[in-house]
Amino acid sequence: MGECIRYLGPYKKTVAWGLVIKFIASVSELMLPLILDYLIDDVAAAYDPANGRATIIRIVIFGVIMLVFAAICIAGNIVANRLSAVSSGKMTHDLRYALFSKTSRLRSEQVDGFSMPSLISRLTSDTYYVNKTVAETMRLGVRAPILLIGGLILCFVIEPFLALVLLICLPIVTVAFVFITRRSIRLFNAVQKDGDGVVRSMQENITGVRVVKALSKSDYETGKFSGVNEKLRKNEYRANQMTLLTNPLATLILNLGLVGIIVVGMYRESSAGDLLAFLSLFTIILNSMLGFSKIFVTISRGIASGSRIRKVLDEDERQEVYADDGKEGATSCCRGDGRYKIEFRDVSFSYNGNEDNLEHITFGIKPGETIGVIGGTGSGKSTIINLLLRFYDAREGEVYVDGRDVRAYEPEALRKKFGVAFQNDFLYSGTVRDNIKYFRDIPDEDVQKASECAQADEFIGALDGGMDFVIGQKAMNLSGGQKQRVIIARALAASPEILVLDDSSSALDYATDARFRRALTREYPACTKFIVAQRVSAVKHADLIVVMDDGKMVGIGTHDELVETCEDYREIYSAQMGEKVA
């Protein structure tokens, strides 16, 4: 929670005013039993029929004073509560922004470690519980202790012996609260993890809703979600059952104390004013203990949520930047072959650290040339791109761009060299032009050139508004091929040194795909093309083709060379092109 609370710093004046006003309101509430005791034992008891008017005037005066204190109490609590809502709301706004900013900069392996559903849950539900904890603590964290401590002091002032009876009850309540709180934090940690599972299930179902409907598996997915939801419900029930014990326990113990006060007061023949004042103070103390109970319940969940948020905020998202070989500074790295724009040198990599997803990958491609990587699903094609863009670092070997280890680049400087079009890339709700530019300062003529090369101008011109046509949410008003062409145009718009196409033309027909390849060679001759595909036609004319299978290179060369030397490539070629190769 400490990492989260520091976001209250900019609003410390609002917090301070809220606490001061809450303090004044709480003290005003404590004045009421004292005035009541004085009215009964000193004013009303001294009533003299001969001077009755003076007594009535005194009663009215002190009654008005009680009303003033009551008004201060009510107004103060209202204002203080509003201030707590304002400051906690602003704090949560800043906390969510910091958490989102940190999440967007996390390294890929860090995102994998947390999981995307868990990060979403931390950004939404966990920040909500932290907000609730801070707001409740500001509302009750001052009022409850003041009423408790002040009430006990006034009890000792009015009747010390009776106050001792009440004081005996407090350690028992405190021990019960501490025990329940410690158990609750562990239970709420489990609840938050189960909440991640619910988010994960919802995310998967919403993302794949069309597949679910097409395969008539809505009932199956509903049943699967029911299981996850039921687990969350049971753990929430256990956690809430534990925290809800605080209220009845505090009420039971303090009511037993009240019975003790009445019995002792009867034997000691305490005055009516003292007993009534004690009853009023007892009600105040009971409410303060119930306030503590509410705070403990809220803090239990807030601590669990704050801990989950802190783990994300404490992550060091910076990627180490190596020094070039021979230079002082960070860990040194070797120089690559300067002839190559891209070079992989004996690269191996594993996502989980146990089983290799890539093994001993070695190839090089010169500036302006085209390399194609082909293979089946799960063969390691996209993993090669992840290492090239340094989304992950190789476990063994080196990856070079322009003869320089990718680890020697600042990440932003490295990625500015690339234009990337992923197969399942996204388009946001906005105009076609804005989606191609994507908040970059790119001239309109470059946008037009990119869209023409990507064969997107064919359909953009027919849209209502052309480049100003507004793409809907998730690009539902575009076809799959149209979306891919806009995504390719976005990758080309900044005239990148290296264009990476990760199976990004799979939705294009063969004729459109062929026109795009020709235009790409003609319009961007200096651009090095890195094409990942499952279709032979997409890589057939590449200067170098790498054939992947289960994370290993099983073939490398031109199309003609692979037809002669690589059985895996021949099988793919024969299956797709319908031509038997001897």
RODO-2510 file (C-alpha; in nm, 4 decimals, decimal comma):
residues 582
     n   res          X          Y          Z
     1     m     0,0000     0,0000     0,0000
     2     g     0,2908     0,2371     0,0696
     3     e     0,3806     0,2583    -0,2999
     4     c     0,0184     0,3501    -0,3760
     5     i    -0,0270     0,5976    -0,0889
     6     r     0,2614     0,8137    -0,2124
     7     y     0,0373     0,9153    -0,5041
     8     l    -0,1597     1,1179    -0,2461
     9     g     0,1401     1,3539    -0,2204
    10     p     0,0203     1,6159    -0,4728
    11     y    -0,3117     1,6399    -0,2892
    12     k    -0,1752     1,6669     0,0657
    13     k    -0,3458     2,0037     0,1215
    14     t    -0,6866     1,8559     0,0394
    15     v    -0,6077     1,5567     0,2612
    16     a    -0,4914     1,7837     0,5449
    17     w    -0,8048     1,9989     0,5305
    18     g    -1,0192     1,6882     0,5292
    19     l    -0,8430     1,5500     0,8358
    20     v    -0,8645     1,8819     1,0243
    21     i    -1,2366     1,9175     0,9509
    22     k    -1,2954     1,5529     1,0459
    23     f    -1,1092     1,6146     1,3739
    24     i    -1,3279     1,9176     1,4552
    25     a    -1,6442     1,7218     1,3729
    26     s    -1,5362     1,4287     1,5936
    27     v    -1,4528     1,6546     1,8905
    28     s    -1,7913     1,8251     1,8497
    29     e    -1,9613     1,4855     1,8702
    30     l    -1,7794     1,4101     2,1973
    31     m    -1,9048     1,7337     2,3514
    32     l    -2,2681     1,6192     2,3374
    33     p    -2,2531     1,3566     2,6193
    34     l    -2,0649     1,6026     2,8435
    35     i    -2,3276     1,8708     2,7967
    36     l    -2,6035     1,6125     2,8526
    37     d    -2,4379     1,5029     3,1818
    38     y    -2,4139     1,8636     3,2971
    39     l    -2,7783     1,9391     3,2033
    40     i    -2,9121     1,6413     3,3987
    41     d    -2,6896     1,6420     3,7088
    42     d    -2,6198     2,0158     3,7507
    43     v    -2,8945     2,2101     3,5761
    44     a    -3,2082     1,9940     3,5948
    45     a    -3,1191     1,8523     3,9396
    46     a    -3,0818     2,2049     4,0786
    47     y    -3,4281     2,3056     3,9623
    48     d    -3,5917     2,5443     4,2095
    49     p    -3,9624     2,6291     4,1595
    50     a    -3,8940     2,9733     4,2995
    51     n    -3,6336     3,0388     4,0323
    52     g    -3,7668     2,8062     3,7646
    53     r    -3,7406     3,0562     3,4807
    54     a    -3,3617     3,0870     3,5197
    55     t    -3,3278     2,7091     3,5103
    56     i    -3,5360     2,6839     3,1928
    57     i    -3,3258     2,9567     3,0291
    58     r    -3,0085     2,7639     3,1151
    59     i    -3,1589     2,4452     2,9726
    60     v    -3,2506     2,6269     2,6491
    61     i    -2,9045     2,7834     2,6214
    62     f    -2,7265     2,4506     2,6656
    63     g    -2,9783     2,2864     2,4338
    64     v    -2,8874     2,5403     2,1638
    65     i    -2,5175     2,4730     2,2297
    66     m    -2,5843     2,1007     2,1781
    67     l    -2,7591     2,1806     1,8496
    68     v    -2,4605     2,3903     1,7385
    69     f    -2,2167     2,1077     1,8160
    70     a    -2,4468     1,8591     1,6405
    71     a    -2,4625     2,0867     1,3324
    72     i    -2,0822     2,1229     1,3303
    73     c    -2,0533     1,7435     1,3541
    74     i    -2,2914     1,6792     1,0624
    75     a    -2,1589     1,9562     0,8355
    76     g    -1,7962     1,8709     0,9154
    77     n    -1,8448     1,5037     0,8325
    78     i    -2,0156     1,5887     0,5026
    79     v    -1,7386     1,8293     0,3938
    80     a    -1,4590     1,5978     0,5112
    81     n    -1,6125     1,3011     0,3299
    82     r    -1,6346     1,5004     0,0067
    83     l    -1,2701     1,6055     0,0416
    84     s    -1,1669     1,2438     0,0988
    85     a    -1,3586     1,1383    -0,2134
    86     v    -1,1885     1,4108    -0,4197
    87     s    -0,8339     1,3338    -0,3012
    88     s    -0,8705     0,9545    -0,3220
    89     g    -1,0269     0,9848    -0,6681
    90     k    -0,7404     1,1996    -0,7974
    91     m    -0,4885     0,9653    -0,6376
    92     t    -0,6485     0,6675    -0,8127
    93     h    -0,6455     0,8559    -1,1438
    94     d    -0,2698     0,9115    -1,1111
    95     l    -0,2120     0,5552    -0,9901
    96     r    -0,3995     0,4066    -1,2866
    97     y    -0,2035     0,6281    -1,5245
    98     a     0,1280     0,5222    -1,3681
    99     l     0,0241     0,1557    -1,3772
   100     f    -0,0877     0,1771    -1,7404
   101     s     0,2309     0,3604    -1,8362
   102     k     0,4444     0,1007    -1,6590
   103     t     0,2489    -0,1873    -1,8150
   104     s     0,2926    -0,0447    -2,1654
   105     r     0,6708    -0,0323    -2,1137
   106     l     0,7158    -0,3755    -1,9564
   107     r     0,9416    -0,6142    -2,1394
   108     s     0,7701    -0,9055    -2,3103
   109     e     0,8994    -1,1600    -2,0599
   110     q     0,7664    -0,9436    -1,7760
   111     v     0,4213    -0,9333    -1,9378
   112     d     0,4371    -1,3114    -1,9764
   113     g     0,5263    -1,3433    -1,6081
   114     f     0,2262    -1,1412    -1,4904
   115     s    -0,0093    -1,2517    -1,7734
   116     m    -0,2296    -1,0035    -1,9570
   117     p    -0,5536    -1,0873    -1,7675
   118     s    -0,3742    -1,0278    -1,4374
   119     l    -0,2435    -0,6896    -1,5565
   120     i    -0,5958    -0,5915    -1,6643
   121     s    -0,7305    -0,6983    -1,3261
   122     r    -0,4652    -0,4945    -1,1433
   123     l    -0,5439    -0,1880    -1,3531
   124     t    -0,9192    -0,2124    -1,2903
   125     s    -1,0340    -0,3972    -0,9781
   126     d    -0,7139    -0,3591    -0,7733
   127     t    -0,6978     0,0183    -0,8215
   128     y    -1,0672     0,0335    -0,7253
   129     y    -0,9990    -0,1458    -0,3963
   130     v    -0,7025     0,0809    -0,3232
   131     n    -0,9264     0,3827    -0,3884
   132     k    -1,1896     0,2407    -0,1551
   133     t    -0,9291     0,1732     0,1142
   134     v    -0,7858     0,5249     0,1028
   135     a    -1,1297     0,6895     0,1010
   136     e    -1,2587     0,4749     0,3906
   137     t    -0,9411     0,5308     0,5919
   138     m    -0,9632     0,9075     0,5471
   139     r    -1,3298     0,9037     0,6473
   140     l    -1,3002     0,6699     0,9447
   141     g    -0,9266     0,6637     1,0175
   142     v    -0,9427     0,9973     1,2013
   143     r    -1,2955     0,9825     1,3360
   144     a    -1,2769     0,6323     1,4850
   145     p    -0,9589     0,6785     1,6960
   146     i    -1,0645     1,0256     1,8147
   147     l    -1,4051     0,8985     1,9234
   148     l    -1,2495     0,5914     2,0841
   149     i    -0,9672     0,7679     2,2708
   150     g    -1,1717     1,0794     2,3440
   151     g    -1,4665     0,8704     2,4619
   152     l    -1,2447     0,6719     2,7003
   153     i    -1,0889     0,9904     2,8403
   154     l    -1,4311     1,1416     2,9024
   155     c    -1,5426     0,8174     3,0679
   156     f    -1,2503     0,8436     3,3112
   157     v    -1,3324     1,2103     3,3717
   158     i    -1,6981     1,1312     3,4482
   159     e    -1,6553     0,8077     3,6473
   160     p    -1,3105     0,6353     3,6501
   161     f    -1,4321     0,3092     3,8052
   162     l    -1,6990     0,2574     3,5409
   163     a    -1,4455     0,3418     3,2695
   164     l    -1,2225     0,0535     3,3839
   165     v    -1,5022    -0,1924     3,3042
   166     l    -1,5172    -0,0620     2,9478
   167     l    -1,1385    -0,0537     2,9166
   168     i    -1,1139    -0,4265     2,9892
   169     c    -1,3133    -0,5031     2,6753
   170     l    -1,0845    -0,3203     2,4308
   171     p    -0,7806    -0,5552     2,4326
   172     i    -1,0119    -0,8499     2,3608
   173     v    -1,1615    -0,6709     2,0607
   174     t    -0,8148    -0,5661     1,9370
   175     v    -0,6762    -0,9212     1,9483
   176     a    -0,9796    -1,0476     1,7549
   177     f    -0,9360    -0,7736     1,4899
   178     v    -0,5647    -0,8461     1,4393
   179     f    -0,6278    -1,2204     1,3999
   180     i    -0,9116    -1,1678     1,1529
   181     t    -0,7195    -0,9079     0,9505
   182     r    -0,4132    -1,1304     0,9047
   183     r    -0,6300    -1,4177     0,7870
   184     s    -0,8314    -1,1877     0,5593
   185     i    -0,5275    -1,0554     0,3714
   186     r    -0,4265    -1,4094     0,2708
   187     l    -0,7822    -1,4908     0,1647
   188     f    -0,8191    -1,1721    -0,0415
   189     n    -0,4890    -1,2458    -0,2189
   190     a    -0,6455    -1,5737    -0,3326
   191     v    -0,9629    -1,3890    -0,4368
   192     q    -0,7631    -1,1478    -0,6551
   193     k    -0,5880    -1,4381    -0,8295
   194     d    -0,9254    -1,6011    -0,8966
   195     g    -1,0404    -1,2646    -1,0348
   196     d    -0,7533    -1,2855    -1,2836
   197     g    -0,8940    -1,6212    -1,3949
   198     v    -1,2375    -1,4705    -1,4544
   199     v    -1,0849    -1,1884    -1,6631
   200     r    -0,8815    -1,4438    -1,8598
   201     s    -1,1905    -1,6532    -1,9316
   202     m    -1,3907    -1,3489    -2,0418
   203     q    -1,1056    -1,2208    -2,2587
   204     e    -1,0657    -1,5530    -2,4369
   205     n    -1,4395    -1,5884    -2,4907
   206     i    -1,4889    -1,2362    -2,6255
   207     t    -1,1833    -1,2590    -2,8518
   208     g    -1,2948    -1,5905    -2,9973
   209     v    -1,6688    -1,5289    -2,9923
   210     r    -1,7126    -1,5978    -3,3646
   211     v    -1,5304    -1,9295    -3,3419
   212     v    -1,7357    -2,0259    -3,0362
   213     k    -2,0602    -1,9497    -3,2185
   214     a    -1,9462    -2,1162    -3,5405
   215     l    -1,8667    -2,4388    -3,3558
   216     s    -2,1844    -2,4153    -3,1412
   217     k    -1,9795    -2,4198    -2,8215
   218     s    -2,1557    -2,1383    -2,6367
   219     d    -2,2937    -2,3803    -2,3774
   220     y    -1,9494    -2,5334    -2,3260
   221     e    -1,7858    -2,1915    -2,2762
   222     t    -2,0672    -2,0893    -2,0412
   223     g    -2,0083    -2,4029    -1,8359
   224     k    -1,6320    -2,3395    -1,8269
   225     f    -1,6889    -1,9825    -1,7106
   226     s    -1,9350    -2,1078    -1,4502
   227     g    -1,6586    -2,3196    -1,2967
   228     v    -1,4156    -2,0279    -1,2769
   229     n    -1,6859    -1,7974    -1,1452
   230     e    -1,7935    -2,0504    -0,8813
   231     k    -1,4365    -2,0810    -0,7542
   232     l    -1,4193    -1,7021    -0,7201
   233     r    -1,7561    -1,6956    -0,5425
   234     k    -1,6480    -1,9565    -0,2878
   235     n    -1,3224    -1,7803    -0,2065
   236     e    -1,4984    -1,4439    -0,1821
   237     y    -1,7520    -1,6017     0,0511
   238     r    -1,4748    -1,7387     0,2728
   239     a    -1,2932    -1,4036     0,2791
   240     n    -1,6086    -1,2027     0,3483
   241     q    -1,7239    -1,4536     0,6079
   242     m    -1,3991    -1,4016     0,7948
   243     t    -1,4048    -1,0195     0,7775
   244     l    -1,7740    -0,9961     0,8692
   245     l    -1,6951    -1,1559     1,2056
   246     t    -1,5448    -0,8259     1,3240
   247     n    -1,8761    -0,6411     1,3490
   248     p    -2,0722    -0,8936     1,5614
   249     l    -1,7654    -0,9721     1,7739
   250     a    -1,7104    -0,6059     1,8589
   251     t    -2,0817    -0,5548     1,9284
   252     l    -2,1016    -0,8641     2,1523
   253     i    -1,7931    -0,7816     2,3580
   254     l    -1,8839    -0,4157     2,4048
   255     n    -2,2463    -0,4927     2,4896
   256     l    -2,1232    -0,7306     2,7585
   257     g    -1,9130    -0,4395     2,8795
   258     l    -2,2245    -0,2190     2,8814
   259     v    -2,4085    -0,4712     3,0988
   260     g    -2,1099    -0,4655     3,3335
   261     i    -2,1226    -0,0844     3,3458
   262     i    -2,4940    -0,0827     3,4332
   263     v    -2,4468    -0,3461     3,7058
   264     v    -2,1435    -0,1699     3,8569
   265     g    -2,3144     0,1692     3,8277
   266     m    -2,6169     0,0317     4,0125
   267     y    -2,4049    -0,0923     4,3015
   268     r    -2,2059     0,2295     4,3153
   269     e    -2,5277     0,4342     4,2995
   270     s    -2,4016     0,6471     4,0122
   271     s    -2,6082     0,9499     3,9175
   272     a    -2,8600     0,9414     3,6338
   273     g    -2,6576     1,1996     3,4413
   274     d    -2,3399     0,9910     3,4672
   275     l    -2,5202     0,6750     3,3509
   276     l    -2,6866     0,8539     3,0586
   277     a    -2,3544     1,0124     2,9621
   278     f    -2,1901     0,6694     2,9815
   279     l    -2,4616     0,5216     2,7639
   280     s    -2,4085     0,7976     2,5061
   281     l    -2,0318     0,7573     2,5229
   282     f    -2,0723     0,3819     2,4971
   283     t    -2,2709     0,4289     2,1757
   284     i    -1,9974     0,6573     2,0408
   285     i    -1,7227     0,4105     2,1384
   286     l    -1,9204     0,1208     1,9899
   287     n    -1,9608     0,3118     1,6632
   288     s    -1,5901     0,3917     1,6612
   289     m    -1,5089     0,0215     1,7099
   290     l    -1,7452    -0,0666     1,4273
   291     g    -1,5629     0,1990     1,2240
   292     f    -1,2365     0,0223     1,3026
   293     s    -1,4044    -0,3016     1,1988
   294     k    -1,5010    -0,1507     0,8633
   295     i    -1,1512    -0,0113     0,8155
   296     f    -0,9931    -0,3503     0,8907
   297     v    -1,2182    -0,5193     0,6352
   298     t    -1,1379    -0,2585     0,3700
   299     i    -0,7669    -0,2485     0,4498
   300     s    -0,7455    -0,6289     0,4254
   301     r    -0,8528    -0,6150     0,0633
   302     g    -0,6661    -0,2907    -0,0030
   303     i    -0,3360    -0,4357     0,1201
   304     a    -0,3800    -0,7387    -0,1054
   305     s    -0,4581    -0,5152    -0,4050
   306     g    -0,1847    -0,2659    -0,3207
   307     s     0,0706    -0,5462    -0,3030
   308     r    -0,0274    -0,6671    -0,6512
   309     i    -0,0019    -0,3132    -0,7913
   310     r     0,3329    -0,2545    -0,6214
   311     k     0,4795    -0,5673    -0,7839
   312     v     0,4102    -0,4157    -1,1257
   313     l     0,5315    -0,0657    -1,0350
   314     d     0,8526    -0,2068    -0,8839
   315     e     0,9462    -0,3858    -1,2067
   316     d     1,2466    -0,2416    -1,3889
   317     e     1,1204    -0,2292    -1,7456
   318     r     1,4432    -0,0924    -1,8900
   319     q     1,6328    -0,3186    -2,1261
   320     e     2,0049    -0,3290    -2,0719
   321     v     2,1943    -0,1480    -2,3482
   322     y     2,5253    -0,3186    -2,4188
   323     a     2,8419    -0,1349    -2,5217
   324     d     2,9820    -0,2090    -2,8651
   325     d     3,2876    -0,4314    -2,8608
   326     g     3,5987    -0,2495    -2,7439
   327     k     3,4103     0,0340    -2,5726
   328     e     3,3877     0,0996    -2,2012
   329     g     3,0515     0,0986    -2,0264
   330     a     2,7976    -0,1793    -2,0001
   331     t     2,8523    -0,5430    -2,0883
   332     s     3,0328    -0,5584    -2,4203
   333     c     2,9017    -0,7332    -2,7291
   334     c     3,0649    -0,8405    -3,0530
   335     r     3,0405    -0,6767    -3,3928
   336     g     2,8570    -0,8523    -3,6724
   337     d     2,9479    -0,8827    -4,0376
   338     g     2,9139    -0,5319    -4,1833
   339     r     2,7980    -0,6687    -4,5198
   340     y     2,4649    -0,7757    -4,3726
   341     k     2,1643    -0,5628    -4,2845
   342     i     2,0309    -0,8464    -4,0663
   343     e     2,2381    -1,1291    -3,9254
   344     f     2,1499    -1,4129    -3,6882
   345     r     2,4584    -1,5889    -3,5538
   346     d     2,4001    -1,9291    -3,3839
   347     v     2,0889    -1,8021    -3,2002
   348     s     1,8994    -2,0183    -2,9502
   349     f     1,6041    -1,9056    -2,7396
   350     s     1,3471    -2,0380    -2,4924
   351     y     1,0329    -1,8655    -2,3656
   352     n     1,0087    -2,0719    -2,0474
   353     g     1,3796    -2,1256    -1,9875
   354     n     1,3469    -2,5024    -2,0136
   355     e     1,2635    -2,6095    -2,3674
   356     d     1,4227    -2,4286    -2,6631
   357     n     1,1847    -2,2615    -2,9072
   358     l     1,4727    -2,1811    -3,1418
   359     e     1,7942    -2,3788    -3,1840
   360     h     2,1142    -2,2593    -3,3527
   361     i     1,9626    -2,0204    -3,6087
   362     t     2,2218    -1,8696    -3,8446
   363     f     2,1650    -1,6561    -4,1558
   364     g     2,2434    -1,3133    -4,3013
   365     i     2,0721    -1,0808    -4,5490
   366     k     2,2248    -0,7796    -4,7258
   367     p     2,0656    -0,4291    -4,7476
   368     g     1,7790    -0,4055    -4,9959
   369     e     1,7416    -0,7823    -5,0272
   370     t     1,4433    -0,9957    -4,9294
   371     i     1,4465    -1,2856    -4,6883
   372     g     1,1538    -1,5248    -4,6527
   373     v     1,0936    -1,7462    -4,3502
   374     i     0,8493    -2,0296    -4,4076
   375     g     0,7259    -2,3164    -4,1944
   376     g     0,4258    -2,4604    -4,0207
   377     t     0,2438    -2,3237    -3,7159
   378     g     0,4674    -2,3309    -3,4095
   379     s     0,7867    -2,3713    -3,6098
   380     g     0,9455    -2,0565    -3,4607
   381     k     0,8868    -1,8017    -3,7399
   382     s     0,7336    -1,5298    -3,5213
   383     t     0,9912    -1,5968    -3,2484
   384     i     1,2632    -1,4925    -3,4920
   385     i     1,0822    -1,1585    -3,5371
   386     n     1,0521    -1,1179    -3,1591
   387     l     1,4291    -1,1519    -3,1267
   388     l     1,4967    -0,9242    -3,4252
   389     l     1,2873    -0,6442    -3,2706
   390     r     1,4323    -0,7290    -2,9284
   391     f     1,1008    -0,8033    -2,7684
   392     y     1,3034    -1,0845    -2,6136
   393     d     1,6793    -1,1403    -2,5846
   394     a     1,8461    -1,4493    -2,7262
   395     r     1,9615    -1,7073    -2,4720
   396     e     2,2602    -1,7955    -2,6860
   397     g     2,4127    -1,6327    -2,9931
   398     e     2,3695    -1,2812    -3,1300
   399     v     2,1277    -1,0867    -3,3499
   400     y     2,2742    -0,8004    -3,5541
   401     v     2,1254    -0,5075    -3,7446
   402     d     2,3682    -0,3072    -3,9584
   403     g     2,6534    -0,5093    -3,8078
   404     r     2,5602    -0,4016    -3,4558
   405     d     2,4177    -0,6229    -3,1838
   406     v     2,0522    -0,5320    -3,1243
   407     r     2,1343    -0,5171    -2,7522
   408     a     2,3687    -0,2240    -2,8236
   409     y     2,0779    -0,0087    -2,9512
   410     e     1,8427     0,1926    -2,7400
   411     p     1,5113     0,0045    -2,7935
   412     e     1,3383     0,3060    -2,9484
   413     a     1,6303     0,3734    -3,1859
   414     l     1,6322     0,0087    -3,2947
   415     r     1,2592    -0,0084    -3,3630
   416     k     1,2593     0,3147    -3,5644
   417     k     1,4466     0,1212    -3,8309
   418     f     1,1498    -0,1128    -3,8741
   419     g     0,8083    -0,1033    -4,0280
   420     v     0,6118    -0,3992    -3,8932
   421     a     0,2839    -0,5575    -4,0008
   422     f     0,1705    -0,8445    -3,7824
   423     q    -0,0918    -1,0970    -3,8890
   424     n    -0,3310    -1,0133    -3,6032
   425     d    -0,2452    -0,6450    -3,5748
   426     f    -0,5019    -0,3890    -3,4620
   427     l    -0,6750    -0,0860    -3,6079
   428     y    -0,8303     0,1667    -3,3730
   429     s    -1,1539     0,3575    -3,4159
   430     g    -1,0530     0,6563    -3,6292
   431     t    -1,0028     0,7643    -3,9888
   432     v    -0,8096     0,5539    -4,2388
   433     r    -0,5486     0,8317    -4,2647
   434     d    -0,4983     0,8462    -3,8877
   435     n    -0,4639     0,4680    -3,8677
   436     i    -0,1916     0,4707    -4,1328
   437     k    -0,0065     0,7627    -3,9727
   438     y    -0,0615     0,6302    -3,6181
   439     f     0,0309     0,9568    -3,4435
   440     r     0,3501     0,9990    -3,6486
   441     d     0,4483     1,3119    -3,8393
   442     i     0,4191     1,1605    -4,1879
   443     p     0,3393     1,3718    -4,4980
   444     d     0,0145     1,2885    -4,6787
   445     e     0,2054     1,2064    -4,9962
   446     d     0,3948     0,9313    -4,8124
   447     v     0,0654     0,7999    -4,6749
   448     q    -0,0756     0,7911    -5,0285
   449     k     0,2356     0,6189    -5,1650
   450     a     0,2199     0,3540    -4,8905
   451     s    -0,1512     0,2872    -4,9460
   452     e    -0,0977     0,2504    -5,3216
   453     c     0,1909     0,0087    -5,2710
   454     a    -0,0158    -0,1947    -5,0220
   455     q    -0,2978    -0,2074    -5,2800
   456     a    -0,5199    -0,0308    -5,0273
   457     d    -0,6036     0,2641    -5,2531
   458     e    -0,8239     0,0290    -5,4560
   459     f    -1,0868     0,0140    -5,1830
   460     i    -1,0083     0,3340    -4,9896
   461     g    -1,1208     0,5438    -5,2864
   462     a    -1,4560     0,3659    -5,2860
   463     l    -1,5182     0,4329    -4,9160
   464     d    -1,7459     0,7161    -4,8051
   465     g    -1,4908     0,9897    -4,7409
   466     g    -1,1893     0,8011    -4,8735
   467     m    -0,8963     0,8555    -4,6380
   468     d    -1,1357     1,0291    -4,3971
   469     f    -1,3581     0,7221    -4,3698
   470     v    -1,3974     0,6336    -4,0010
   471     i    -1,2972     0,2777    -3,9177
   472     g    -1,5265     0,1268    -3,6556
   473     q    -1,4355    -0,0460    -3,3328
   474     k    -1,2159    -0,3508    -3,4023
   475     a    -1,2421    -0,2514    -3,7718
   476     m    -1,5702    -0,4397    -3,8004
   477     n    -1,6662    -0,2300    -4,1053
   478     l    -1,3660    -0,3579    -4,3056
   479     s    -1,3036    -0,7026    -4,4491
   480     g    -1,0037    -0,9119    -4,3472
   481     g    -0,8134    -0,8282    -4,6659
   482     q    -0,8910    -0,4566    -4,6313
   483     k    -0,7654    -0,4533    -4,2728
   484     q    -0,4408    -0,6239    -4,3725
   485     r    -0,3773    -0,3747    -4,6525
   486     v    -0,4254    -0,0772    -4,4179
   487     i    -0,1885    -0,2420    -4,1680
   488     i     0,0743    -0,2963    -4,4403
   489     a     0,0334     0,0681    -4,5500
   490     r     0,0950     0,1758    -4,1909
   491     a     0,4187    -0,0277    -4,1850
   492     l     0,5368     0,1328    -4,5104
   493     a     0,4297     0,4930    -4,4459
   494     a     0,7474     0,5986    -4,2610
   495     s     0,9730     0,4487    -4,5351
   496     p     1,1439     0,2042    -4,2975
   497     e     1,4916     0,0612    -4,3486
   498     i     1,3548    -0,2868    -4,2763
   499     l     1,0006    -0,4029    -4,3507
   500     v     0,8768    -0,6988    -4,1456
   501     l     0,5671    -0,8790    -4,2719
   502     d     0,4534    -1,1455    -4,0260
   503     d     0,2086    -1,3501    -4,2347
   504     s     0,0349    -1,0167    -4,2928
   505     s    -0,0916    -1,0915    -4,6435
   506     s    -0,2665    -1,4196    -4,5609
   507     a    -0,6099    -1,2641    -4,6282
   508     l    -0,5107    -1,1266    -4,9687
   509     d    -0,5955    -1,3127    -5,2870
   510     y    -0,3039    -1,4302    -5,4992
   511     a    -0,3474    -1,1582    -5,7641
   512     t    -0,3526    -0,8734    -5,5071
   513     d    -0,0602    -1,0297    -5,3218
   514     a     0,1423    -1,0495    -5,6463
   515     r     0,0715    -0,6827    -5,7302
   516     f     0,1767    -0,5827    -5,3804
   517     r     0,5088    -0,7731    -5,4122
   518     r     0,5874    -0,6037    -5,7437
   519     a     0,4971    -0,2582    -5,6115
   520     l     0,7055    -0,3157    -5,2987
   521     t     1,0148    -0,3976    -5,5059
   522     r     0,9528    -0,0980    -5,7346
   523     e     0,8601     0,1713    -5,4786
   524     y     1,0874     0,0744    -5,1871
   525     p     1,4012    -0,0729    -5,3498
   526     a     1,6367     0,0230    -5,0633
   527     c     1,4119    -0,1354    -4,7991
   528     t     1,5245    -0,4737    -4,6678
   529     k     1,2239    -0,7083    -4,6585
   530     f     1,1790    -0,9713    -4,3893
   531     i     0,8784    -1,1842    -4,4845
   532     v     0,7322    -1,4530    -4,2607
   533     a     0,4691    -1,6630    -4,4337
   534     q     0,3070    -2,0018    -4,4697
   535     r     0,2451    -1,9538    -4,8438
   536     v     0,5242    -2,0401    -5,0853
   537     s     0,4034    -1,7700    -5,3246
   538     a     0,4851    -1,5028    -5,0636
   539     v     0,8536    -1,6036    -5,0368
   540     k     0,9220    -1,7762    -5,3699
   541     h     1,1069    -1,4797    -5,5209
   542     a     1,3035    -1,3881    -5,2047
   543     d     1,6835    -1,3631    -5,2258
   544     l     1,7085    -1,6059    -4,9349
   545     i     1,4514    -1,8450    -4,7881
   546     v     1,4798    -2,0049    -4,4433
   547     v     1,2702    -2,3166    -4,3824
   548     m     1,1734    -2,3737    -4,0185
   549     d     1,0424    -2,6814    -3,8408
   550     d     1,0006    -2,7174    -3,4640
   551     g     1,2401    -2,4309    -3,3887
   552     k     1,5158    -2,5602    -3,6172
   553     m     1,6414    -2,4517    -3,9577
   554     v     1,5845    -2,7446    -4,1920
   555     g     1,6736    -2,5571    -4,5079
   556     i     1,8249    -2,2318    -4,6354
   557     g     1,8778    -2,0995    -4,9875
   558     t     1,6893    -1,9679    -5,2882
   559     h     1,3677    -2,1237    -5,4141
   560     d     1,5450    -2,3268    -5,6803
   561     e     1,8109    -2,4456    -5,4371
   562     l     1,5537    -2,5530    -5,1771
   563     v     1,3484    -2,7400    -5,4344
   564     e     1,6604    -2,9437    -5,5034
   565     t     1,7956    -2,9849    -5,1498
   566     c     1,5144    -2,9499    -4,8880
   567     e     1,2493    -3,2188    -4,8601
   568     d     1,0324    -3,0107    -4,6238
   569     y     1,0258    -2,7221    -4,8725
   570     r     0,9464    -2,9559    -5,1630
   571     e     0,6494    -3,0976    -4,9703
   572     i     0,5143    -2,7482    -4,8923
   573     y     0,5657    -2,6370    -5,2526
   574     s     0,3973    -2,9447    -5,3995
   575     a     0,1008    -2,9234    -5,1592
   576     q     0,0371    -2,5534    -5,2217
   577     m     0,1275    -2,5130    -5,5883
   578     g    -0,0024    -2,8497    -5,7056
   579     e     0,3240    -2,9245    -5,8823
   580     k     0,5125    -3,2473    -5,8226
   581     v     0,8872    -3,2027    -5,7863
   582     a     1,1184    -3,4882    -5,8673
***
